[in-house]
Amino acid sequence: MRFGLGVLRLPPEAFWKMSPRELAAAWGALTGDRAGPLERRTLLELMERFPDGR
């Protein structure tokens, strides 16, 4: 909570809507500890699960 609300200065509503993965990604972006890029298969799976325009 201290990181999300204090360091990132997220509004409480945005903080509580974040998934643990999103918060971890924000942490990595700030600390330089980033995961590698998505594999093509993973991207396609995400695009299928969460299509645009519905």
All heavy atoms as a GROMACS GRO file, in nm:
protein
  431
    1MET      N    1   0.083  -0.118   0.000
    1MET     CA    2   0.000   0.000   0.000
    1MET      C    3   0.088   0.125   0.000
    1MET      O    4   0.056   0.220  -0.070
    1MET     CB    5  -0.093  -0.001   0.121
    1MET     CG    6  -0.209  -0.097   0.108
    1MET     SD    7  -0.317  -0.105   0.252
    1MET     CE    8  -0.364   0.063   0.273
    2ARG      N    9   0.194   0.122   0.078
    2ARG     CA   10   0.282   0.238   0.083
    2ARG      C   11   0.339   0.269  -0.055
    2ARG      O   12   0.350   0.384  -0.094
    2ARG     CB   13   0.394   0.214   0.183
    2ARG     CG   14   0.484   0.336   0.199
    2ARG     CD   15   0.592   0.312   0.300
    2ARG     NE   16   0.530   0.295   0.431
    2ARG     CZ   17   0.595   0.254   0.539
    2ARG    NH1   18   0.722   0.224   0.532
    2ARG    NH2   19   0.535   0.242   0.653
    3PHE      N   20   0.376   0.164  -0.129
    3PHE     CA   21   0.433   0.184  -0.262
    3PHE      C   22   0.328   0.240  -0.358
    3PHE      O   23   0.352   0.339  -0.426
    3PHE     CB   24   0.488   0.052  -0.317
    3PHE     CG   25   0.537   0.062  -0.458
    3PHE    CD1   26   0.651   0.132  -0.489
    3PHE    CD2   27   0.467   0.002  -0.560
    3PHE    CE1   28   0.695   0.144  -0.620
    3PHE    CE2   29   0.510   0.012  -0.692
    3PHE     CZ   30   0.624   0.083  -0.721
    4GLY      N   31   0.212   0.177  -0.363
    4GLY     CA   32   0.108   0.219  -0.457
    4GLY      C   33   0.052   0.357  -0.428
    4GLY      O   34   0.038   0.440  -0.518
    5LEU      N   35   0.021   0.382  -0.302
    5LEU     CA   36  -0.040   0.510  -0.267
    5LEU      C   37   0.062   0.619  -0.242
    5LEU      O   38   0.040   0.734  -0.278
    5LEU     CB   39  -0.129   0.492  -0.143
    5LEU     CG   40  -0.244   0.392  -0.158
    5LEU    CD1   41  -0.312   0.369  -0.024
    5LEU    CD2   42  -0.342   0.436  -0.263
    6GLY      N   43   0.177   0.580  -0.183
    6GLY     CA   44   0.277   0.680  -0.148
    6GLY      C   45   0.377   0.709  -0.258
    6GLY      O   46   0.396   0.824  -0.296
    7VAL      N   47   0.439   0.605  -0.311
    7VAL     CA   48   0.543   0.625  -0.411
    7VAL      C   49   0.482   0.654  -0.548
    7VAL      O   50   0.519   0.751  -0.614
    7VAL     CB   51   0.637   0.502  -0.418
    7VAL    CG1   52   0.739   0.518  -0.529
    7VAL    CG2   53   0.706   0.480  -0.284
    8LEU      N   54   0.390   0.569  -0.591
    8LEU     CA   55   0.327   0.591  -0.721
    8LEU      C   56   0.221   0.701  -0.718
    8LEU      O   57   0.180   0.751  -0.822
    8LEU     CB   58   0.262   0.461  -0.771
    8LEU     CG   59   0.354   0.346  -0.803
    8LEU    CD1   60   0.274   0.224  -0.845
    8LEU    CD2   61   0.455   0.383  -0.911
    9ARG      N   62   0.176   0.734  -0.598
    9ARG     CA   63   0.072   0.836  -0.578
    9ARG      C   64  -0.056   0.805  -0.658
    9ARG      O   65  -0.116   0.891  -0.720
    9ARG     CB   66   0.124   0.974  -0.611
    9ARG     CG   67   0.236   1.016  -0.521
    9ARG     CD   68   0.283   1.157  -0.553
    9ARG     NE   69   0.391   1.194  -0.465
    9ARG     CZ   70   0.377   1.270  -0.358
    9ARG    NH1   71   0.260   1.317  -0.324
    9ARG    NH2   72   0.483   1.298  -0.283
   10LEU      N   73  -0.091   0.677  -0.655
   10LEU     CA   74  -0.215   0.636  -0.721
   10LEU      C   75  -0.334   0.679  -0.636
   10LEU      O   76  -0.328   0.672  -0.513
   10LEU     CB   77  -0.220   0.484  -0.736
   10LEU     CG   78  -0.118   0.420  -0.829
   10LEU    CD1   79  -0.118   0.270  -0.811
   10LEU    CD2   80  -0.149   0.457  -0.973
   11PRO      N   81  -0.443   0.718  -0.699
   11PRO     CA   82  -0.565   0.739  -0.622
   11PRO      C   83  -0.610   0.605  -0.563
   11PRO      O   84  -0.588   0.500  -0.626
   11PRO     CB   85  -0.665   0.790  -0.724
   11PRO     CG   86  -0.592   0.812  -0.850
   11PRO     CD   87  -0.460   0.745  -0.840
   12PRO      N   88  -0.670   0.605  -0.446
   12PRO     CA   89  -0.711   0.478  -0.384
   12PRO      C   90  -0.793   0.389  -0.476
   12PRO      O   91  -0.773   0.268  -0.481
   12PRO     CB   92  -0.793   0.521  -0.261
   12PRO     CG   93  -0.736   0.653  -0.225
   12PRO     CD   94  -0.699   0.718  -0.357
   13GLU      N   95  -0.883   0.448  -0.553
   13GLU     CA   96  -0.967   0.368  -0.644
   13GLU      C   97  -0.881   0.292  -0.745
   13GLU      O   98  -0.903   0.174  -0.771
   13GLU     CB   99  -1.067   0.457  -0.716
   13GLU     CG  100  -1.160   0.380  -0.806
   13GLU     CD  101  -1.260   0.472  -0.876
   13GLU    OE1  102  -1.292   0.579  -0.822
   13GLU    OE2  103  -1.304   0.434  -0.985
   14ALA      N  104  -0.783   0.359  -0.802
   14ALA     CA  105  -0.695   0.295  -0.901
   14ALA      C  106  -0.609   0.189  -0.834
   14ALA      O  107  -0.588   0.081  -0.891
   14ALA     CB  108  -0.606   0.400  -0.968
   15PHE      N  109  -0.560   0.218  -0.714
   15PHE     CA  110  -0.477   0.120  -0.643
   15PHE      C  111  -0.554  -0.009  -0.617
   15PHE      O  112  -0.504  -0.119  -0.643
   15PHE     CB  113  -0.426   0.178  -0.511
   15PHE     CG  114  -0.355   0.077  -0.426
   15PHE    CD1  115  -0.225   0.040  -0.456
   15PHE    CD2  116  -0.417   0.018  -0.319
   15PHE    CE1  117  -0.159  -0.055  -0.380
   15PHE    CE2  118  -0.352  -0.076  -0.241
   15PHE     CZ  119  -0.222  -0.112  -0.272
   16TRP      N  120  -0.675   0.002  -0.568
   16TRP     CA  121  -0.752  -0.117  -0.532
   16TRP      C  122  -0.802  -0.193  -0.654
   16TRP      O  123  -0.834  -0.311  -0.645
   16TRP     CB  124  -0.867  -0.081  -0.439
   16TRP     CG  125  -0.816  -0.040  -0.305
   16TRP    CD1  126  -0.823   0.083  -0.250
   16TRP    CD2  127  -0.747  -0.122  -0.211
   16TRP    NE1  128  -0.762   0.084  -0.127
   16TRP    CE2  129  -0.715  -0.041  -0.100
   16TRP    CE3  130  -0.708  -0.256  -0.209
   16TRP    CZ2  131  -0.647  -0.089   0.011
   16TRP    CZ3  132  -0.640  -0.303  -0.098
   16TRP    CH2  133  -0.610  -0.221   0.010
   17LYS      N  134  -0.805  -0.130  -0.770
   17LYS     CA  135  -0.844  -0.200  -0.892
   17LYS      C  136  -0.727  -0.275  -0.956
   17LYS      O  137  -0.748  -0.360  -1.042
   17LYS     CB  138  -0.902  -0.102  -0.995
   17LYS     CG  139  -1.041  -0.056  -0.961
   17LYS     CD  140  -1.094   0.036  -1.069
   17LYS     CE  141  -1.236   0.076  -1.039
   17LYS     NZ  142  -1.290   0.163  -1.145
   18MET      N  143  -0.604  -0.242  -0.915
   18MET     CA  144  -0.485  -0.307  -0.974
   18MET      C  145  -0.476  -0.452  -0.932
   18MET      O  146  -0.509  -0.489  -0.819
   18MET     CB  147  -0.357  -0.237  -0.928
   18MET     CG  148  -0.336  -0.100  -0.985
   18MET     SD  149  -0.181  -0.029  -0.928
   18MET     CE  150  -0.071  -0.096  -1.052
   19SER      N  151  -0.429  -0.534  -1.024
   19SER     CA  152  -0.401  -0.673  -0.990
   19SER      C  153  -0.260  -0.679  -0.930
   19SER      O  154  -0.180  -0.587  -0.949
   19SER     CB  155  -0.407  -0.761  -1.115
   19SER     OG  156  -0.298  -0.732  -1.200
   20PRO      N  157  -0.229  -0.786  -0.859
   20PRO     CA  158  -0.091  -0.801  -0.808
   20PRO      C  159   0.013  -0.795  -0.920
   20PRO      O  160   0.120  -0.738  -0.902
   20PRO     CB  161  -0.093  -0.938  -0.740
   20PRO     CG  162  -0.235  -0.955  -0.697
   20PRO     CD  163  -0.316  -0.892  -0.807
   21ARG      N  164  -0.021  -0.849  -1.037
   21ARG     CA  165   0.073  -0.842  -1.150
   21ARG      C  166   0.097  -0.699  -1.197
   21ARG      O  167   0.207  -0.661  -1.233
   21ARG     CB  168   0.024  -0.927  -1.266
   21ARG     CG  169   0.049  -1.072  -1.247
   21ARG     CD  170   0.018  -1.148  -1.372
   21ARG     NE  171   0.046  -1.288  -1.347
   21ARG     CZ  172   0.056  -1.378  -1.439
   21ARG    NH1  173   0.040  -1.345  -1.565
   21ARG    NH2  174   0.081  -1.503  -1.409
   22GLU      N  175  -0.009  -0.621  -1.201
   22GLU     CA  176   0.005  -0.482  -1.242
   22GLU      C  177   0.091  -0.405  -1.143
   22GLU      O  178   0.177  -0.325  -1.182
   22GLU     CB  179  -0.131  -0.415  -1.255
   22GLU     CG  180  -0.212  -0.466  -1.373
   22GLU     CD  181  -0.356  -0.418  -1.371
   22GLU    OE1  182  -0.414  -0.405  -1.262
   22GLU    OE2  183  -0.408  -0.394  -1.480
   23LEU      N  184   0.070  -0.428  -1.015
   23LEU     CA  185   0.150  -0.362  -0.914
   23LEU      C  186   0.296  -0.405  -0.923
   23LEU      O  187   0.387  -0.323  -0.913
   23LEU     CB  188   0.094  -0.391  -0.774
   23LEU     CG  189   0.151  -0.308  -0.661
   23LEU    CD1  190   0.131  -0.160  -0.685
   23LEU    CD2  191   0.088  -0.349  -0.530
   24ALA      N  192   0.320  -0.534  -0.946
   24ALA     CA  193   0.456  -0.584  -0.962
   24ALA      C  194   0.523  -0.522  -1.085
   24ALA      O  195   0.642  -0.489  -1.082
   24ALA     CB  196   0.456  -0.736  -0.972
   25ALA      N  197   0.447  -0.504  -1.192
   25ALA     CA  198   0.501  -0.442  -1.313
   25ALA      C  199   0.539  -0.297  -1.286
   25ALA      O  200   0.642  -0.249  -1.333
   25ALA     CB  201   0.402  -0.451  -1.428
   26ALA      N  202   0.457  -0.227  -1.211
   26ALA     CA  203   0.489  -0.089  -1.175
   26ALA      C  204   0.614  -0.083  -1.089
   26ALA      O  205   0.700   0.003  -1.106
   26ALA     CB  206   0.371  -0.025  -1.101
   27TRP      N  207   0.627  -0.176  -0.996
   27TRP     CA  208   0.747  -0.185  -0.912
   27TRP      C  209   0.870  -0.208  -0.999
   27TRP      O  210   0.972  -0.141  -0.985
   27TRP     CB  211   0.732  -0.298  -0.811
   27TRP     CG  212   0.854  -0.322  -0.729
   27TRP    CD1  213   0.957  -0.405  -0.759
   27TRP    CD2  214   0.887  -0.261  -0.605
   27TRP    NE1  215   1.052  -0.401  -0.661
   27TRP    CE2  216   1.012  -0.312  -0.564
   27TRP    CE3  217   0.823  -0.168  -0.524
   27TRP    CZ2  218   1.072  -0.273  -0.446
   27TRP    CZ3  219   0.883  -0.129  -0.407
   27TRP    CH2  220   1.007  -0.181  -0.369
   28GLY      N  221   0.860  -0.300  -1.093
   28GLY     CA  222   0.972  -0.331  -1.182
   28GLY      C  223   1.010  -0.214  -1.270
   28GLY      O  224   1.127  -0.190  -1.296
   29ALA      N  225   0.910  -0.138  -1.315
   29ALA     CA  226   0.937  -0.022  -1.400
   29ALA      C  227   1.015   0.084  -1.323
   29ALA      O  228   1.102   0.150  -1.377
   29ALA     CB  229   0.807   0.035  -1.454
   30LEU      N  230   0.986   0.096  -1.195
   30LEU     CA  231   1.055   0.196  -1.115
   30LEU      C  232   1.194   0.151  -1.072
   30LEU      O  233   1.285   0.231  -1.064
   30LEU     CB  234   0.973   0.226  -0.988
   30LEU     CG  235   0.900   0.358  -0.995
   30LEU    CD1  236   0.786   0.361  -0.897
   30LEU    CD2  237   0.994   0.472  -0.969
   31THR      N  238   1.210   0.023  -1.046
   31THR     CA  239   1.338  -0.026  -0.995
   31THR      C  240   1.429  -0.078  -1.104
   31THR      O  241   1.544  -0.113  -1.077
   31THR     CB  242   1.316  -0.139  -0.892
   31THR    OG1  243   1.253  -0.249  -0.957
   31THR    CG2  244   1.232  -0.091  -0.774
   32GLY      N  245   1.378  -0.088  -1.226
   32GLY     CA  246   1.458  -0.141  -1.336
   32GLY      C  247   1.459  -0.293  -1.340
   32GLY      O  248   1.527  -0.353  -1.420
   33ASP      N  249   1.381  -0.356  -1.254
   33ASP     CA  250   1.374  -0.502  -1.247
   33ASP      C  251   1.256  -0.548  -1.332
   33ASP      O  252   1.151  -0.584  -1.283
   33ASP     CB  253   1.355  -0.545  -1.102
   33ASP     CG  254   1.352  -0.695  -1.085
   33ASP    OD1  255   1.404  -0.766  -1.172
   33ASP    OD2  256   1.296  -0.741  -0.985
   34ARG      N  257   1.274  -0.544  -1.462
   34ARG     CA  258   1.165  -0.576  -1.554
   34ARG      C  259   1.177  -0.718  -1.606
   34ARG      O  260   1.286  -0.768  -1.628
   34ARG     CB  261   1.166  -0.482  -1.672
   34ARG     CG  262   1.143  -0.340  -1.635
   34ARG     CD  263   1.143  -0.254  -1.756
   34ARG     NE  264   1.124  -0.115  -1.716
   34ARG     CZ  265   1.095  -0.019  -1.799
   34ARG    NH1  266   1.083  -0.045  -1.927
   34ARG    NH2  267   1.080   0.103  -1.757
   35ALA      N  268   1.062  -0.775  -1.632
   35ALA     CA  269   1.058  -0.905  -1.698
   35ALA      C  270   1.082  -0.882  -1.847
   35ALA      O  271   1.066  -0.771  -1.898
   35ALA     CB  272   0.923  -0.970  -1.676
   36GLY      N  273   1.117  -0.985  -1.917
   36GLY     CA  274   1.138  -0.974  -2.061
   36GLY      C  275   1.008  -0.951  -2.134
   36GLY      O  276   0.900  -0.950  -2.075
   37PRO      N  277   1.015  -0.931  -2.264
   37PRO     CA  278   0.893  -0.908  -2.342
   37PRO      C  279   0.806  -1.033  -2.345
   37PRO      O  280   0.853  -1.145  -2.323
   37PRO     CB  281   0.947  -0.875  -2.481
   37PRO     CG  282   1.083  -0.935  -2.485
   37PRO     CD  283   1.135  -0.931  -2.345
   38LEU      N  284   0.679  -1.013  -2.374
   38LEU     CA  285   0.587  -1.125  -2.387
   38LEU      C  286   0.626  -1.211  -2.506
   38LEU      O  287   0.670  -1.159  -2.609
   38LEU     CB  288   0.444  -1.075  -2.412
   38LEU     CG  289   0.372  -1.006  -2.298
   38LEU    CD1  290   0.237  -0.956  -2.348
   38LEU    CD2  291   0.354  -1.097  -2.181
   39GLU      N  292   0.604  -1.339  -2.491
   39GLU     CA  293   0.620  -1.427  -2.606
   39GLU      C  294   0.497  -1.410  -2.694
   39GLU      O  295   0.390  -1.372  -2.647
   39GLU     CB  296   0.631  -1.573  -2.560
   39GLU     CG  297   0.758  -1.602  -2.483
   39GLU     CD  298   0.766  -1.747  -2.442
   39GLU    OE1  299   0.680  -1.827  -2.484
   39GLU    OE2  300   0.861  -1.779  -2.369
   40ARG      N  301   0.512  -1.436  -2.821
   40ARG     CA  302   0.402  -1.419  -2.917
   40ARG      C  303   0.279  -1.498  -2.875
   40ARG      O  304   0.166  -1.447  -2.880
   40ARG     CB  305   0.449  -1.464  -3.056
   40ARG     CG  306   0.347  -1.445  -3.163
   40ARG     CD  307   0.336  -1.301  -3.190
   40ARG     NE  308   0.298  -1.274  -3.326
   40ARG     CZ  309   0.248  -1.158  -3.361
   40ARG    NH1  310   0.237  -1.064  -3.272
   40ARG    NH2  311   0.216  -1.135  -3.484
   41ARG      N  312   0.299  -1.621  -2.832
   41ARG     CA  313   0.187  -1.707  -2.792
   41ARG      C  314   0.111  -1.644  -2.675
   41ARG      O  315  -0.011  -1.643  -2.672
   41ARG     CB  316   0.239  -1.845  -2.754
   41ARG     CG  317   0.127  -1.944  -2.724
   41ARG     CD  318   0.182  -2.070  -2.669
   41ARG     NE  319   0.234  -2.037  -2.536
   41ARG     CZ  320   0.318  -2.110  -2.466
   41ARG    NH1  321   0.364  -2.221  -2.513
   41ARG    NH2  322   0.359  -2.074  -2.347
   42THR      N  323   0.184  -1.591  -2.578
   42THR     CA  324   0.121  -1.528  -2.462
   42THR      C  325   0.041  -1.406  -2.504
   42THR      O  326  -0.071  -1.385  -2.457
   42THR     CB  327   0.227  -1.489  -2.358
   42THR    OG1  328   0.304  -1.605  -2.325
   42THR    CG2  329   0.164  -1.433  -2.232
   43LEU      N  330   0.097  -1.325  -2.593
   43LEU     CA  331   0.026  -1.208  -2.643
   43LEU      C  332  -0.104  -1.248  -2.714
   43LEU      O  333  -0.209  -1.190  -2.689
   43LEU     CB  334   0.115  -1.128  -2.738
   43LEU     CG  335   0.048  -1.009  -2.805
   43LEU    CD1  336  -0.001  -0.908  -2.703
   43LEU    CD2  337   0.143  -0.945  -2.904
   44LEU      N  338  -0.098  -1.349  -2.798
   44LEU     CA  339  -0.217  -1.394  -2.869
   44LEU      C  340  -0.323  -1.447  -2.772
   44LEU      O  341  -0.443  -1.422  -2.791
   44LEU     CB  342  -0.181  -1.500  -2.973
   44LEU     CG  343  -0.096  -1.449  -3.090
   44LEU    CD1  344  -0.052  -1.566  -3.179
   44LEU    CD2  345  -0.171  -1.345  -3.170
   45GLU      N  346  -0.280  -1.518  -2.669
   45GLU     CA  347  -0.375  -1.567  -2.568
   45GLU      C  348  -0.442  -1.451  -2.495
   45GLU      O  349  -0.563  -1.453  -2.472
   45GLU     CB  350  -0.303  -1.657  -2.468
   45GLU     CG  351  -0.264  -1.792  -2.524
   45GLU     CD  352  -0.176  -1.872  -2.427
   45GLU    OE1  353  -0.147  -1.823  -2.315
   45GLU    OE2  354  -0.136  -1.983  -2.465
   46LEU      N  355  -0.364  -1.350  -2.461
   46LEU     CA  356  -0.422  -1.234  -2.393
   46LEU      C  357  -0.518  -1.160  -2.485
   46LEU      O  358  -0.625  -1.113  -2.441
   46LEU     CB  359  -0.310  -1.138  -2.347
   46LEU     CG  360  -0.230  -1.184  -2.227
   46LEU    CD1  361  -0.110  -1.094  -2.206
   46LEU    CD2  362  -0.317  -1.186  -2.102
   47MET      N  363  -0.482  -1.147  -2.612
   47MET     CA  364  -0.570  -1.081  -2.707
   47MET      C  365  -0.702  -1.158  -2.725
   47MET      O  366  -0.808  -1.097  -2.742
   47MET     CB  367  -0.499  -1.065  -2.842
   47MET     CG  368  -0.388  -0.961  -2.836
   47MET     SD  369  -0.282  -0.960  -2.983
   47MET     CE  370  -0.399  -0.914  -3.109
   48GLU      N  371  -0.696  -1.288  -2.716
   48GLU     CA  372  -0.817  -1.368  -2.728
   48GLU      C  373  -0.902  -1.355  -2.602
   48GLU      O  374  -1.025  -1.343  -2.609
   48GLU     CB  375  -0.780  -1.515  -2.750
   48GLU     CG  376  -0.900  -1.603  -2.777
   48GLU     CD  377  -0.860  -1.745  -2.810
   48GLU    OE1  378  -0.762  -1.764  -2.885
   48GLU    OE2  379  -0.926  -1.838  -2.759
   49ARG      N  380  -0.839  -1.354  -2.486
   49ARG     CA  381  -0.912  -1.344  -2.359
   49ARG      C  382  -0.972  -1.205  -2.337
   49ARG      O  383  -1.077  -1.192  -2.276
   49ARG     CB  384  -0.821  -1.378  -2.242
   49ARG     CG  385  -0.794  -1.526  -2.228
   49ARG     CD  386  -0.702  -1.558  -2.113
   49ARG     NE  387  -0.751  -1.503  -1.988
   49ARG     CZ  388  -0.674  -1.488  -1.880
   49ARG    NH1  389  -0.546  -1.521  -1.884
   49ARG    NH2  390  -0.723  -1.438  -1.770
   50PHE      N  391  -0.900  -1.101  -2.384
   50PHE     CA  392  -0.942  -0.965  -2.359
   50PHE      C  393  -0.947  -0.886  -2.491
   50PHE      O  394  -0.868  -0.794  -2.513
   50PHE     CB  395  -0.846  -0.896  -2.261
   50PHE     CG  396  -0.831  -0.971  -2.132
   50PHE    CD1  397  -0.719  -1.049  -2.109
   50PHE    CD2  398  -0.928  -0.964  -2.034
   50PHE    CE1  399  -0.704  -1.119  -1.990
   50PHE    CE2  400  -0.914  -1.034  -1.915
   50PHE     CZ  401  -0.803  -1.110  -1.893
   51PRO      N  402  -1.042  -0.919  -2.578
   51PRO     CA  403  -1.048  -0.852  -2.708
   51PRO      C  404  -1.090  -0.706  -2.694
   51PRO      O  405  -1.165  -0.669  -2.602
   51PRO     CB  406  -1.152  -0.932  -2.785
   51PRO     CG  407  -1.238  -0.993  -2.680
   51PRO     CD  408  -1.148  -1.017  -2.562
   52ASP      N  409  -1.042  -0.624  -2.785
   52ASP     CA  410  -1.084  -0.484  -2.791
   52ASP      C  411  -1.219  -0.475  -2.859
   52ASP      O  412  -1.255  -0.559  -2.942
   52ASP     CB  413  -0.983  -0.403  -2.872
   52ASP     CG  414  -0.852  -0.385  -2.799
   52ASP    OD1  415  -0.850  -0.396  -2.676
   52ASP    OD2  416  -0.750  -0.362  -2.866
   53GLY      N  417  -1.295  -0.374  -2.824
   53GLY     CA  418  -1.417  -0.343  -2.896
   53GLY      C  419  -1.539  -0.422  -2.860
   53GLY      O  420  -1.636  -0.422  -2.934
   54ARG      N  421  -1.540  -0.488  -2.749
   54ARG     CA  422  -1.663  -0.560  -2.710
   54ARG      C  423  -1.750  -0.472  -2.626
   54ARG      O  424  -1.713  -0.393  -2.552
   54ARG     CB  425  -1.629  -0.685  -2.630
   54ARG     CG  426  -1.598  -0.799  -2.719
   54ARG     CD  427  -1.600  -0.926  -2.641
   54ARG     NE  428  -1.568  -1.035  -2.731
   54ARG     CZ  429  -1.563  -1.159  -2.696
   54ARG    NH1  430  -1.586  -1.192  -2.571
   54ARG    NH2  431  -1.535  -1.252  -2.780
   0.00000   0.00000   0.00000
